[in-house]
Amino acid sequence: MKSNFLRISFLASAALAMAAGTAQAASDADELQKVRETVSGMFSGIAEDDVFASEVDGWYTVRKGAIIAYISSDGRYLLQGDLIDLQESTNLSEVSRNDARAKMMSAVPDDQLIIYKPEKVRHIVSVFTDIDCTFCRRLHSQMSEYMDEGIEIRYFLYPRNGPTSESWVKAQNVWCADNRNEALTLAKLDKSFPMHECDSSIVSTHYAIGQDVGLRGTPAIVLEDGTLFSGYLPAKQLSEAIASALN
C-alpha cells in the first residue's frame, strides 16, 4: 500500500512539474513574440529570427548580420555592446558575431566570388578587398605565398568609399572582365584588361555583405569560423592566426 502511495505521489509531482514547465515555456514564447513585435515595429529590416533568447535572463539578443544588441524583456531598454561571461572569460557577443559571419560567408556560392585556390587547400578565408587600398594590393601581390600556405582566398569586392567612388567603377569592370582573376591582378597594378557588358550588381551585394559583417576597413579577412581580422596579414602570420583560432 505504501509503495503504491509513493508511486502515485511521484507521478502526481512529475505531472505538476511537467505542467508548470509547459506553462513556463508558453509564457516565454509569448514574451519572445512580444519583444520581436516591438523590435520589428521600431527597426526596419529586422526579421523575427533576428531576435532570440540571450544567455542572460530577462534579456533578448537582436542580431542583424554581425551587429549585436540586447533588448530587455519588456521591450523598453536596448543595450549595444559586448556581453562578457566573466566566469568563462568569454565574449559572448563576439561568439555570436562569429557565428553570423560564418553563416554569411558560407551562404555565398563560388560563382559569386573571385577565388584563388591552391593545389592543396588547407584553409579557406574570405577577404574583402578594395582595388585601390594599399594594403589590399600588398596582400594580393603576395598571392603565391598564400597559395604555398594552402590558403584559399575568396574575394569579395568592397570599394570602401561607396558607390560614387572610382574604386566602385573599377570593381564593376573587374567583375565584367573576360578573366576576373587576371583582371583583379591587373587592376591592382593600374593596368587595363579586356572586359564585356555584364550585370555588375554583385558589387552592391558584396558591399552590403561587408557592412553586415561589420567591417572597419580593408583588407578584412574572415576565417571559416567567422573570426574577423581587420587589416593585412602576411601568409605565414595568417596561417598562425588560423591555427590559433581553430585550437
Secondary structure as the mmCIF struct_conf table of DSSP 4:
data_model
#
loop_
_struct_conf.conf_type_id
_struct_conf.id
_struct_conf.beg_label_comp_id
_struct_conf.beg_label_asym_id
_struct_conf.beg_label_seq_id
_struct_conf.end_label_comp_id
_struct_conf.end_label_asym_id
_struct_conf.end_label_seq_id
HELX_RH_AL_P HELX_RH_AL_P1 LYS A 2 MET A 42
BEND BEND1 PHE A 43 PHE A 43
TURN_TY1_P TURN_TY1_P1 SER A 44 GLY A 45
HELX_RH_3T_P HELX_RH_3T_P1 GLU A 48 ASP A 50
STRN STRN1 VAL A 51 ALA A 53
BEND BEND2 GLU A 55 VAL A 56
TURN_TY1_P TURN_TY1_P2 ASP A 57 GLY A 58
STRN STRN2 TRP A 59 LYS A 64
TURN_TY1_P TURN_TY1_P3 GLY A 65 ALA A 66
STRN STRN3 ILE A 67 SER A 72
TURN_TY1_P TURN_TY1_P4 SER A 73 ASP A 74
BEND BEND3 GLY A 75 GLY A 75
STRN STRN4 LEU A 78 LEU A 79
BEND BEND4 GLY A 81 GLY A 81
STRN STRN5 ILE A 84 ASP A 85
TURN_TY1_P TURN_TY1_P5 LEU A 86 SER A 89
STRN STRN6 THR A 90 ASN A 91
HELX_RH_AL_P HELX_RH_AL_P2 LEU A 92 SER A 106
TURN_TY1_P TURN_TY1_P6 ALA A 107 ALA A 107
BEND BEND5 VAL A 108 VAL A 108
HELX_RH_3T_P HELX_RH_3T_P2 ASP A 110 GLN A 112
BEND BEND6 LEU A 113 LEU A 113
STRN STRN7 ILE A 114 TYR A 116
BEND BEND7 GLU A 119 LYS A 120
BEND BEND8 ARG A 122 ARG A 122
STRN STRN8 HIS A 123 THR A 129
TURN_TY1_P TURN_TY1_P7 ILE A 131 ASP A 132
HELX_RH_AL_P HELX_RH_AL_P3 THR A 134 SER A 141
TURN_TY1_P TURN_TY1_P8 GLN A 142 GLN A 142
HELX_RH_AL_P HELX_RH_AL_P4 MET A 143 ASP A 148
TURN_TY1_P TURN_TY1_P9 GLU A 149 GLY A 150
STRN STRN9 ILE A 151 LEU A 157
TURN_TY1_P TURN_TY1_P10 ARG A 160 ASN A 161
TURN_TY1_P TURN_TY1_P11 PRO A 163 THR A 164
BEND BEND9 SER A 165 SER A 165
HELX_RH_AL_P HELX_RH_AL_P5 GLU A 166 TRP A 175
TURN_TY1_P TURN_TY1_P12 CYS A 176 CYS A 176
STRN STRN10 ALA A 177 ALA A 177
BEND BEND10 ASP A 178 ASN A 179
HELX_RH_AL_P HELX_RH_AL_P6 ARG A 180 LYS A 188
TURN_TY1_P TURN_TY1_P13 LEU A 189 ASP A 190
STRN STRN11 MET A 195 MET A 195
TURN_TY1_P TURN_TY1_P14 SER A 201 SER A 201
HELX_RH_AL_P HELX_RH_AL_P7 ILE A 202 VAL A 213
TURN_TY1_P TURN_TY1_P15 GLY A 214 GLY A 214
BEND BEND11 GLY A 217 PRO A 219
STRN STRN12 ALA A 220 VAL A 222
TURN_TY1_P TURN_TY1_P16 GLU A 224 ASP A 225
STRN STRN13 LEU A 228 SER A 230
BEND BEND12 GLY A 231 GLY A 231
HELX_RH_AL_P HELX_RH_AL_P8 ALA A 235 LEU A 246
#
